Amino acid sequence: MQKMAGSVWTREKRQAKAPTLGREQIVREAIALLDGEGADALSMRRLAARLKSGATSLYWHVANKDELLDLVLDEVYGELKVPLDEEGLRWRDVVQRFAYSMRDTLARHLWAVPLVGSRPAIGPNALRAMSHLTGALRDAGFAGYNVDYAASSVTVYVLGWALSEVSWQRMLAQSGGDPRAVVAEMGPLFEKAAEAANYPELLEGYQRMQSEDPTVIRALAFEFGLVSLLDGLAVRLEQQELPKRGKRPARR
């Protein structure tokens, strides 16, 4: 994470000079640009043109492009849902719904994936989402640093999947958007490599999955990994040890 002298979140929000251009409008249009054309398309000049305004007007609300990225990323965090107020939900149900919401949100805004972890998540939406997630874990009985370890385990798992989704969508785009075409194109190459290296078990597994819908396989794999993670956290909760500051949690 880069060093910052200040933050858009730590100074008072400026009032719009004109009724047609405020921070909210700038953020909405930036997200529309990012969703439509990707991260490389975003520039203050390009955004100003879409808003039919001068770049100087944008700088009244945001000091630079980095601050704009902080704003749009927090807007993405605002789409995350943690159903703490629903009755009858176990902690793992809350966490599971959060994980799915995070996965689906990042899938809608793939440009945001590299920003998570590289930009400071200190906007109101980011803080609210993390407070809700850690609150559910504390209510379940996690204590001390185990709350943070559990929360980061979930978010890092989902982020890892989101990173793979970026690569997957890139391959889809190169193959005309057909998931089966991607698998069919890779099939002969994988089979040749596995046979040459004498890994028949890998070849068998790959051939087994070729007959399935790749989108369904990916969804099931995400569910399997998430449930396994939650199972592991449940064991940790039952046999909880509170590690001291700076020390790694004990292995089991």
Secondary structure as the mmCIF struct_conf table of DSSP 4:
data_model
#
loop_
_struct_conf.conf_type_id
_struct_conf.id
_struct_conf.beg_label_comp_id
_struct_conf.beg_label_asym_id
_struct_conf.beg_label_seq_id
_struct_conf.end_label_comp_id
_struct_conf.end_label_asym_id
_struct_conf.end_label_seq_id
BEND BEND1 ALA A 5 ALA A 5
TURN_TY1_P TURN_TY1_P1 VAL A 8 TRP A 9
BEND BEND2 THR A 10 ARG A 11
HELX_LH_PP_P HELX_LH_PP_P1 GLU A 12 ALA A 16
BEND BEND3 LYS A 17 LYS A 17
STRN STRN1 ALA A 18 ALA A 18
TURN_TY1_P TURN_TY1_P2 PRO A 19 THR A 20
STRN STRN2 LEU A 21 LEU A 21
HELX_RH_AL_P HELX_RH_AL_P1 ARG A 23 GLU A 37
HELX_RH_3T_P HELX_RH_3T_P1 ALA A 39 ALA A 41
HELX_RH_AL_P HELX_RH_AL_P2 MET A 44 ARG A 50
TURN_TY1_P TURN_TY1_P3 LEU A 51 LYS A 52
BEND BEND4 SER A 53 SER A 53
HELX_RH_AL_P HELX_RH_AL_P3 ALA A 55 TYR A 59
TURN_TY1_P TURN_TY1_P4 TRP A 60 HIS A 61
BEND BEND5 ALA A 63 ASN A 64
HELX_RH_AL_P HELX_RH_AL_P4 LYS A 65 TYR A 77
TURN_TY1_P TURN_TY1_P5 GLY A 78 GLU A 79
TURN_TY1_P TURN_TY1_P6 LEU A 84 ASP A 85
BEND BEND6 GLU A 86 GLU A 86
TURN_TY1_P TURN_TY1_P7 GLU A 87 GLY A 88
HELX_RH_AL_P HELX_RH_AL_P5 TRP A 91 ARG A 108
HELX_RH_3T_P HELX_RH_3T_P2 LEU A 110 LEU A 115
STRN STRN3 VAL A 116 VAL A 116
TURN_TY1_P TURN_TY1_P8 GLY A 117 SER A 118
STRN STRN4 ARG A 119 ARG A 119
BEND BEND7 GLY A 123 GLY A 123
HELX_RH_AL_P HELX_RH_AL_P6 PRO A 124 ALA A 140
TURN_TY1_P TURN_TY1_P9 GLY A 141 GLY A 141
TURN_TY1_P TURN_TY1_P10 GLY A 144 GLY A 144
HELX_RH_AL_P HELX_RH_AL_P7 TYR A 145 GLN A 174
TURN_TY1_P TURN_TY1_P11 SER A 175 GLY A 177
HELX_RH_AL_P HELX_RH_AL_P8 PRO A 179 ALA A 196
TURN_TY1_P TURN_TY1_P12 ALA A 197 ASN A 198
HELX_RH_AL_P HELX_RH_AL_P9 PRO A 200 GLN A 210
TURN_TY1_P TURN_TY1_P13 SER A 211 SER A 211
BEND BEND8 GLU A 212 GLU A 212
HELX_RH_AL_P HELX_RH_AL_P10 PRO A 214 GLU A 238
TURN_TY1_P TURN_TY1_P14 GLN A 239 GLN A 239
HELX_LH_PP_P HELX_LH_PP_P2 PRO A 243 LYS A 244
TURN_TY1_P TURN_TY1_P15 ARG A 245 GLY A 246
HELX_LH_PP_P HELX_LH_PP_P3 ARG A 248 ARG A 251
#
